[in-house]
Amino acid sequence: MFFMGEEIGAQKPYRYNDFLENRENILGEADGNGAGMISCYRDLIALSVGEAAIRSRNIAVPLVHDENRIIAFHRWNDGEDFLVVGSLNDAPFDHGYWLHSERLGNGLWQEIFNTDVRKYGGWNIGNRGEKIKATAGALNVVLPASGVLVFRRQ
């Protein structure tokens, strides 16, 4: 659900008493400056619709790090596993960020979604769709600033 221009990154405030002075051309921005953001939302919604495990009630939060402003959660269903990692940090962890959880196990995790790719208007900081090896519950991932990554267990 979007509220008053969030889907295109509207910049003006939404207030009840001076709405007309601050309105934005949402449809125009969807084809202009907001095209990357609306494309990101479209792809994220398609991922959610297409993957039952993403919508599953099976969820665990293996990592919350307040100081670094990082959260990770694990979703799974019928043999499919996803790891969603969100960073609200103002700077990227472009040399990697270690995630530790027994839920990561041993094996490969492939980045399948990154909100920071260029087509969404980002800086393209992430793992470029690569498969990353987890060992003994430790996984080192490159995290963008203020972004979300989704990994699928291989």
Buried (B, 14 or more C-beta within 10 A) or exposed (E): EEEEBBBBBBEEEBEEEEEEEEEBEBEEBBEEBBBBBBBBBEBBEEBEEEBEBBEBEEEEEBBEEEEBBBBBBBBBBEEBBBBBBBBEBEEBBEEEBEBBBEBBBEBBBBBEBBBBBEEBBBEEBBBEEEEBEBEEBEBBBBBBBBBBBBBBBE
